[in-house]
Amino acid sequence: MFLRKSIQTLSQRYYSTSNIKSVGVIGGGQMGSGIAQVLAQVAKRNVILVDLNKAVVEKSLININGFLQKSVAKGVITEEDRQSTLKRISFSDDLNSLKNVDFVIEAIVENTEIKCNLFKDLSKICKPEAILASNTSSISITQIASNTNNPQNVIGMHFMNPVPIMKLVEVIPSLQTNDETLKTTMELAAEMNKTTTLSKDMPGFIANRLLMPYINEAVQALHEGLGTREDIDTTMKLGCNMPMGPLTLADFIGLDTCYSIMNILHTQLGDKYKPSPLLKRYVEAGRLGKKVKHGFYTY
Ligand SMILES: NC(=O)c1ccc[n+]([C@@H]2O[C@H](COP(=O)([O-])OP(=O)(O)OC[C@H]3O[C@@H](n4cnc5c(N)ncnc54)[C@H](O)[C@@H]3O)[C@@H](O)[C@H]2O)c1
């Protein structure tokens, strides 16, 4: 509480994000595309979106444009807004294109080793003063930061899905993050029109420490035959006023991501968080949810 108050006071009195001119986003999947869009559309920043997979880079442009076109049709933004947003985003499959950016937001696959290796590379490529943020759902920011030369500039910036719609960003300072990095990150999130909460760097942070055991229990209930997928989802939707059922939500998040988060919770916090075997089977079958058009439901 005290930390948050002092951050607000300091940022109101001293800080401006005017030195953040360009932002690199890594990972052009569902989260990276949304983050790039909001940075360009709302925070009016120049963005370079990088994904190793060329097909994803192309798909990401189509997805962002599709979202913007729908917003124009609904009268939420103008055609000029759509065009100027797209002009601010460039796409690349080369990490070296991030050598001059001021801020990076990583949104690649939820895998500790792959993320740590990426941050090692970023530390060599980016300017030493660049802030390196991770959109990880559960991995230790302190561990990610320890792979860089400037761990004080590394922070967690956990967006919610879909990024253009969901209001929250969870901000996670590591043990090494300095005040300047924290203030800049909170400010940038505010310029993206997001509300921030602060979480300690513990597995799953606040959102997934609470959400994932709920989703996992729904998968386990399905596994045990407690009800059909529709029974489980409808019970929670109409009976508990959830905006969507837990199995639909799991499909929406991505079952590979849910499984990775449960594994982190399980390894670090104990057996209470053991992933359901059915969740593992769906991932093994490649039924990863809405992004591949097949999970608990077919899309
Ligand atoms: N899906 C959600 O609801 C959600 C919500 C909040 C946070 N997150 C987190 O955001 C991150 C991304 O999730 P997503 O749902 O967008 O996943 P996704 O599978 O849609 O996209 C991941 C992208 O990363 C790319 N990638 C993998 N390794 C790479 C590398 N080394 N360099 C560059 N690109 C690489 C892949 O090509 C893919 O396009 C994960 O850490 C996840 O935990 C997800």
PDBQT file of the ligand as one rigid body, heavy atoms in Angstrom, charges set to zero:
ROOT
HETATM    1  N1  LIG A 301      -3.611 -16.185 -23.615  1.00  0.00    +0.000 N 
HETATM    2  C1  LIG A 301      -3.902 -15.458 -22.560  1.00  0.00    +0.000 C 
HETATM    3  O1  LIG A 301      -5.074 -15.330 -22.173  1.00  0.00    +0.000 OA
HETATM    4  C2  LIG A 301      -2.787 -14.753 -21.826  1.00  0.00    +0.000 A 
HETATM    5  C3  LIG A 301      -3.128 -13.737 -20.914  1.00  0.00    +0.000 A 
HETATM    6  C4  LIG A 301      -2.089 -13.048 -20.262  1.00  0.00    +0.000 A 
HETATM    7  C5  LIG A 301      -0.767 -13.409 -20.506  1.00  0.00    +0.000 A 
HETATM    8  N2  LIG A 301      -0.482 -14.404 -21.398  1.00  0.00    +0.000 N 
HETATM    9  C6  LIG A 301       0.933 -14.736 -21.634  1.00  0.00    +0.000 C 
HETATM   10  O2  LIG A 301       1.328 -14.102 -22.856  1.00  0.00    +0.000 OA
HETATM   11  C7  LIG A 301       2.330 -14.915 -23.512  1.00  0.00    +0.000 C 
HETATM   12  C8  LIG A 301       1.872 -15.239 -24.922  1.00  0.00    +0.000 C 
HETATM   13  O3  LIG A 301       0.620 -15.888 -24.868  1.00  0.00    +0.000 OA
HETATM   14  P1  LIG A 301      -0.318 -15.996 -26.165  1.00  0.00    +0.000 P 
HETATM   15  O4  LIG A 301      -1.623 -16.485 -25.679  1.00  0.00    +0.000 OA
HETATM   16  O5  LIG A 301      -0.229 -14.748 -26.961  1.00  0.00    +0.000 OA
HETATM   17  O6  LIG A 301       0.437 -17.182 -26.949  1.00  0.00    +0.000 OA
HETATM   18  P2  LIG A 301       0.387 -17.533 -28.509  1.00  0.00    +0.000 P 
HETATM   19  O7  LIG A 301       0.681 -18.993 -28.592  1.00  0.00    +0.000 OA
HETATM   20  O8  LIG A 301      -0.866 -16.998 -29.133  1.00  0.00    +0.000 OA
HETATM   21  O9  LIG A 301       1.612 -16.677 -29.117  1.00  0.00    +0.000 OA
HETATM   22  C9  LIG A 301       2.962 -16.889 -28.781  1.00  0.00    +0.000 C 
HETATM   23  C10 LIG A 301       3.800 -16.407 -29.954  1.00  0.00    +0.000 C 
HETATM   24  O10 LIG A 301       5.178 -16.384 -29.570  1.00  0.00    +0.000 OA
HETATM   25  C11 LIG A 301       5.937 -16.711 -30.743  1.00  0.00    +0.000 C 
HETATM   26  N3  LIG A 301       7.288 -17.122 -30.273  1.00  0.00    +0.000 N 
HETATM   27  C12 LIG A 301       7.620 -18.243 -29.620  1.00  0.00    +0.000 A 
HETATM   28  N4  LIG A 301       8.934 -18.214 -29.320  1.00  0.00    +0.000 NA
HETATM   29  C13 LIG A 301       9.422 -17.044 -29.815  1.00  0.00    +0.000 A 
HETATM   30  C14 LIG A 301      10.694 -16.417 -29.807  1.00  0.00    +0.000 A 
HETATM   31  N5  LIG A 301      11.753 -17.009 -29.225  1.00  0.00    +0.000 N 
HETATM   32  N6  LIG A 301      10.815 -15.197 -30.384  1.00  0.00    +0.000 NA
HETATM   33  C15 LIG A 301       9.768 -14.582 -30.968  1.00  0.00    +0.000 A 
HETATM   34  N7  LIG A 301       8.526 -15.127 -30.999  1.00  0.00    +0.000 NA
HETATM   35  C16 LIG A 301       8.369 -16.333 -30.427  1.00  0.00    +0.000 A 
HETATM   36  C17 LIG A 301       5.141 -17.805 -31.432  1.00  0.00    +0.000 C 
HETATM   37  O11 LIG A 301       5.466 -17.841 -32.814  1.00  0.00    +0.000 OA
HETATM   38  C18 LIG A 301       3.697 -17.311 -31.191  1.00  0.00    +0.000 C 
HETATM   39  O12 LIG A 301       3.263 -16.512 -32.271  1.00  0.00    +0.000 OA
HETATM   40  C19 LIG A 301       2.552 -16.119 -22.598  1.00  0.00    +0.000 C 
HETATM   41  O13 LIG A 301       3.624 -15.871 -21.736  1.00  0.00    +0.000 OA
HETATM   42  C20 LIG A 301       1.245 -16.216 -21.823  1.00  0.00    +0.000 C 
HETATM   43  O14 LIG A 301       1.393 -16.851 -20.584  1.00  0.00    +0.000 OA
HETATM   44  C21 LIG A 301      -1.465 -15.070 -22.061  1.00  0.00    +0.000 A 
ENDROOT
TORSDOF 0
